[in-house]
Amino acid sequence: MVRPRKPRFVSAYPTITAFVPQGVNITGEVSLTIDEFEAIRLSDFEHLDQESGAAMMGISRHTFGRLLSSGRAAVANAMVTGKVLKVEGGDFEIRKPGGGRGQGQGRRRRGGGRGGGKL
C-alpha cells in the first residue's frame, strides 16, 4: 500500500497563472505546479535557504530541493523553447494566517515514539 502524500503548504494561490511568450510562434505548453511555484518563490524571490523554505511548506529539505529542481526545469523549458508556462495543479494547501499548518497545531507524535513513559 502506498503512503498518502503529505500536502505542501503554500502562502496563497498565485495571482498570475500563465506566462505567454511574445514575438515568437508558441510551440506548446509547460505546466508548473503550485507547489513548485511556491518553492521557486521562497528560494529565488524571498531568498530563503532550502531548510527554511522546506519548513515554511511543511516538507523535508530533500522534497523542497526536488520541487525546486523540477520547477526550475519547467521554467527553463518554457523560456528556451517558446512555450506557454501555466501555473496549475499540484498537491498543496493554503497556509493559514500566522504560518500555522492548516489547523494551527503543527505535527504531533501519536504513540509508539521514543521517550516511552508518561509525563
RARAKA-V735163 format. One record per residue. N is the residue number from 1. PSI is psi as a letter, one per 40 degrees, with the letter a starting at -180 (none if undefined). NEAR is the number of other C-alpha atoms within 8 Angstrom. Layout:
N/PSI/NEAR
N/PSI/NEAR
This chain:
1/h/2
2/h/3
3/h/4
4/i/4
5/h/4
6/h/5
7/i/7
8/h/11
9/h/14
10/i/14
11/d/8
12/i/6
13/h/7
14/h/7
15/d/4
16/h/6
17/e/8
18/i/8
19/h/8
20/h/7
21/i/10
22/i/4
23/e/4
24/i/6
25/h/5
26/h/8
27/e/8
28/a/7
29/i/9
30/h/11
31/h/9
32/h/14
33/i/11
34/d/15
35/d/13
36/d/13
37/d/11
38/d/10
39/d/13
40/d/12
41/d/9
42/d/11
43/d/13
44/d/8
45/d/7
46/e/7
47/f/7
48/i/9
49/i/7
50/d/10
51/d/8
52/d/8
53/d/14
54/d/13
55/d/10
56/d/10
57/e/9
58/f/9
59/i/11
60/i/9
61/d/11
62/d/6
63/d/9
64/d/13
65/d/9
66/d/8
67/d/11
68/d/12
69/d/8
70/d/9
71/d/14
72/d/9
73/d/8
74/d/12
75/d/10
76/d/8
77/d/10
78/d/13
79/d/9
80/d/6
81/e/7
82/f/12
83/i/14
84/h/14
85/h/14
86/h/11
87/h/13
88/i/9
89/a/7
90/i/8
91/g/8
92/i/10
93/i/9
94/h/10
95/h/12
96/i/11
97/i/5
98/e/4
99/e/8
100/i/11
101/g/11
102/c/10
103/e/7
104/e/8
105/e/8
106/a/7
107/i/4
108/i/5
109/h/5
110/g/5
111/i/4
112/e/5
113/i/7
114/i/4
115/d/4
116/c/6
117/i/4
118/i/3
119/none/2
